[in-house]
Amino acid sequence: MGYVLRVRLASFFAGAATSSFAGLYILYKDFKVAHDAIFQQVESVHESLDRRISALEKLKQNEATQPLQAAE
């Protein structure tokens, strides 16, 4: 009886370890996909903000040069 119990426990722990590794791998892949998706969203927002800031800076430069041209 002792031998059979040891074999069953060894099989159980081997299966538990295998399923744990598989679960961790799946969680890692899920985390990686979610991280990439959030990174892409943040990058697109950042690019949009950069375009808006550039447009505002150009507008500010144009407004600053207009009074100089009118004074001449």
N, CA and C atoms as a LAMMPS dump frame, in Angstrom:
ITEM: TIMESTEP
0
ITEM: NUMBER OF ATOMS
216
ITEM: BOX BOUNDS ff ff ff
-5.0000000000000000e+02 5.0000000000000000e+02
-5.0000000000000000e+02 5.0000000000000000e+02
-5.0000000000000000e+02 5.0000000000000000e+02
ITEM: ATOMS id mol type element x y z
1 1 1 N 0.823 -1.196 0
2 1 2 C 0 0 0
3 1 3 C 0.865 1.257 0
4 2 1 N 1.992 1.224 0.692
5 2 2 C 2.852 2.388 0.766
6 2 3 C 3.423 2.78 -0.582
7 3 1 N 3.781 1.772 -1.397
8 3 2 C 4.345 2.048 -2.713
9 3 3 C 3.324 2.704 -3.638
10 4 1 N 2.108 2.182 -3.628
11 4 2 C 1.04 2.718 -4.477
12 4 3 C 0.714 4.149 -4.065
13 5 1 N 0.698 4.405 -2.772
14 5 2 C 0.422 5.754 -2.287
15 5 3 C 1.519 6.722 -2.725
16 6 1 N 2.762 6.306 -2.656
17 6 2 C 3.868 7.144 -3.092
18 6 3 C 3.791 7.43 -4.591
19 7 1 N 3.434 6.428 -5.375
20 7 2 C 3.3 6.624 -6.823
21 7 3 C 2.175 7.6 -7.127
22 8 1 N 1.061 7.448 -6.423
23 8 2 C -0.071 8.355 -6.637
24 8 3 C 0.275 9.786 -6.226
25 9 1 N 0.942 9.943 -5.094
26 9 2 C 1.335 11.284 -4.659
27 9 3 C 2.339 11.901 -5.625
28 10 1 N 3.288 11.108 -6.092
29 10 2 C 4.265 11.606 -7.061
30 10 3 C 3.57 12.027 -8.351
31 11 1 N 2.616 11.219 -8.79
32 11 2 C 1.871 11.568 -10.008
33 11 3 C 1.051 12.838 -9.799
34 12 1 N 0.43 12.944 -8.628
35 12 2 C -0.359 14.13 -8.331
36 12 3 C 0.511 15.379 -8.349
37 13 1 N 1.645 15.329 -7.659
38 13 2 C 2.509 16.509 -7.601
39 13 3 C 3.145 16.829 -8.949
40 14 1 N 3.437 15.807 -9.739
41 14 2 C 3.958 16.054 -11.084
42 14 3 C 2.894 16.752 -11.94
43 15 1 N 1.659 16.297 -11.84
44 15 2 C 0.572 16.943 -12.583
45 15 3 C 0.312 18.359 -12.092
46 16 1 N 0.379 18.553 -10.76
47 16 2 C 0.164 19.893 -10.208
48 16 3 C 1.266 20.84 -10.653
49 17 1 N 2.499 20.37 -10.669
50 17 2 C 3.613 21.212 -11.114
51 17 3 C 3.481 21.548 -12.591
52 18 1 N 3.109 20.566 -13.394
53 18 2 C 2.941 20.8 -14.831
54 18 3 C 1.824 21.795 -15.096
55 19 1 N 0.708 21.641 -14.411
56 19 2 C -0.404 22.567 -14.63
57 19 3 C -0.061 23.963 -14.09
58 20 1 N 0.728 24.034 -13.026
59 20 2 C 1.158 25.343 -12.516
60 20 3 C 2.032 26.056 -13.532
61 21 1 N 2.982 25.321 -14.11
62 21 2 C 3.837 25.935 -15.132
63 21 3 C 3.025 26.375 -16.344
64 22 1 N 2.078 25.55 -16.749
65 22 2 C 1.233 25.912 -17.892
66 22 3 C 0.396 27.146 -17.563
67 23 1 N -0.149 27.19 -16.36
68 23 2 C -0.943 28.354 -15.957
69 23 3 C -0.115 29.621 -15.892
70 24 1 N 1.093 29.515 -15.358
71 24 2 C 1.97 30.687 -15.302
72 24 3 C 2.356 31.159 -16.694
73 25 1 N 2.584 30.228 -17.597
74 25 2 C 2.912 30.587 -18.976
75 25 3 C 1.746 31.31 -19.643
76 26 1 N 0.541 30.817 -19.434
77 26 2 C -0.644 31.462 -20.005
78 26 3 C -0.835 32.852 -19.412
79 27 1 N -0.639 32.99 -18.1
80 27 2 C -0.748 34.309 -17.47
81 27 3 C 0.318 35.261 -17.992
82 28 1 N 1.528 34.755 -18.202
83 28 2 C 2.607 35.591 -18.74
84 28 3 C 2.249 36.084 -20.136
85 29 1 N 1.759 35.193 -20.975
86 29 2 C 1.362 35.592 -22.337
87 29 3 C 0.222 36.608 -22.293
88 30 1 N -0.754 36.397 -21.412
89 30 2 C -1.869 37.322 -21.277
90 30 3 C -1.371 38.689 -20.814
91 31 1 N -0.466 38.694 -19.858
92 31 2 C 0.115 39.947 -19.381
93 31 3 C 0.858 40.652 -20.5
94 32 1 N 1.609 39.902 -21.29
95 32 2 C 2.385 40.482 -22.39
96 32 3 C 1.459 41.116 -23.429
97 33 1 N 0.37 40.429 -23.769
98 33 2 C -0.577 40.965 -24.752
99 33 3 C -1.249 42.232 -24.214
100 34 1 N -1.644 42.205 -22.938
101 34 2 C -2.28 43.382 -22.345
102 34 3 C -1.299 44.546 -22.27
103 35 1 N -0.06 44.269 -21.93
104 35 2 C 0.956 45.322 -21.853
105 35 3 C 1.178 45.953 -23.221
106 36 1 N 1.28 45.143 -24.259
107 36 2 C 1.472 45.665 -25.613
108 36 3 C 0.281 46.501 -26.057
109 37 1 N -0.926 46.072 -25.725
110 37 2 C -2.121 46.822 -26.114
111 37 3 C -2.154 48.188 -25.414
112 38 1 N -1.855 48.213 -24.139
113 38 2 C -1.85 49.482 -23.408
114 38 3 C -0.731 50.38 -23.922
115 39 1 N 0.425 49.808 -24.227
116 39 2 C 1.541 50.586 -24.75
117 39 3 C 1.164 51.243 -26.076
118 40 1 N 0.489 50.517 -26.94
119 40 2 C 0.075 51.081 -28.227
120 40 3 C -0.932 52.213 -28.031
121 41 1 N -1.858 52.054 -27.088
122 41 2 C -2.832 53.109 -26.826
123 41 3 C -2.149 54.363 -26.301
124 42 1 N -1.225 54.185 -25.368
125 42 2 C -0.514 55.334 -24.799
126 42 3 C 0.344 55.994 -25.864
127 43 1 N 0.963 55.211 -26.713
128 43 2 C 1.795 55.766 -27.772
129 43 3 C 0.961 56.592 -28.754
130 44 1 N -0.23 56.124 -29.094
131 44 2 C -1.076 56.887 -30.011
132 44 3 C -1.56 58.184 -29.368
133 45 1 N -1.868 58.15 -28.08
134 45 2 C -2.265 59.372 -27.38
135 45 3 C -1.087 60.338 -27.316
136 46 1 N 0.091 59.815 -27.073
137 46 2 C 1.288 60.649 -27.001
138 46 3 C 1.566 61.32 -28.342
139 47 1 N 1.442 60.578 -29.431
140 47 2 C 1.651 61.153 -30.757
141 47 3 C 0.61 62.23 -31.047
142 48 1 N -0.63 61.982 -30.663
143 48 2 C -1.68 62.965 -30.874
144 48 3 C -1.39 64.248 -30.098
145 49 1 N -0.96 64.089 -28.848
146 49 2 C -0.621 65.266 -28.056
147 49 3 C 0.576 66.008 -28.63
148 50 1 N 1.553 65.285 -29.132
149 50 2 C 2.705 65.935 -29.758
150 50 3 C 2.28 66.766 -30.967
151 51 1 N 1.374 66.228 -31.782
152 51 2 C 0.887 66.991 -32.943
153 51 3 C 0.145 68.245 -32.504
154 52 1 N -0.678 68.121 -31.465
155 52 2 C -1.422 69.279 -30.981
156 52 3 C -0.495 70.348 -30.41
157 53 1 N 0.514 69.921 -29.657
158 53 2 C 1.46 70.87 -29.081
159 53 3 C 2.245 71.567 -30.179
160 54 1 N 2.657 70.82 -31.189
161 54 2 C 3.378 71.422 -32.317
162 54 3 C 2.51 72.448 -33.032
163 55 1 N 1.245 72.119 -33.232
164 55 2 C 0.339 73.061 -33.895
165 55 3 C 0.162 74.324 -33.054
166 56 1 N 0.031 74.166 -31.741
167 56 2 C -0.11 75.339 -30.878
168 56 3 C 1.16 76.185 -30.859
169 57 1 N 2.314 75.545 -30.871
170 57 2 C 3.567 76.302 -30.9
171 57 3 C 3.713 77.069 -32.204
172 58 1 N 3.33 76.462 -33.328
173 58 2 C 3.375 77.174 -34.611
174 58 3 C 2.415 78.35 -34.604
175 59 1 N 1.224 78.137 -34.038
176 59 2 C 0.241 79.215 -33.957
177 59 3 C 0.768 80.35 -33.102
178 60 1 N 1.412 80.014 -32.007
179 60 2 C 1.972 81.032 -31.116
180 60 3 C 3.096 81.795 -31.815
181 61 1 N 3.934 81.092 -32.576
182 61 2 C 4.999 81.766 -33.313
183 61 3 C 4.426 82.707 -34.363
184 62 1 N 3.386 82.272 -35.049
185 62 2 C 2.761 83.118 -36.071
186 62 3 C 2.141 84.362 -35.443
187 63 1 N 1.523 84.195 -34.276
188 63 2 C 0.919 85.346 -33.607
189 63 3 C 1.989 86.298 -33.079
190 64 1 N 3.127 85.764 -32.684
191 64 2 C 4.206 86.613 -32.173
192 64 3 C 4.86 87.396 -33.301
193 65 1 N 4.931 86.851 -34.492
194 65 2 C 5.574 87.552 -35.606
195 65 3 C 4.631 88.538 -36.278
196 66 1 N 3.343 88.377 -36.166
197 66 2 C 2.397 89.298 -36.799
198 66 3 C 2.479 90.723 -36.257
199 67 1 N 2.555 90.944 -34.944
200 67 2 C 2.677 92.332 -34.488
201 67 3 C 3.985 92.982 -34.935
202 68 1 N 5.041 92.23 -35.079
203 68 2 C 6.3 92.783 -35.555
204 68 3 C 6.16 93.229 -37.011
205 69 1 N 5.459 92.472 -37.813
206 69 2 C 5.266 92.822 -39.208
207 69 3 C 4.33 94.017 -39.323
208 70 1 N 3.355 94.127 -38.45
209 70 2 C 2.43 95.257 -38.509
210 70 3 C 3.109 96.546 -38.064
211 71 1 N 4.077 96.466 -37.169
212 71 2 C 4.768 97.651 -36.678
213 71 3 C 5.72 98.203 -37.718
214 72 1 N 6.162 97.416 -38.638
215 72 2 C 7.133 97.889 -39.637
216 72 3 C 6.519 98.738 -40.653
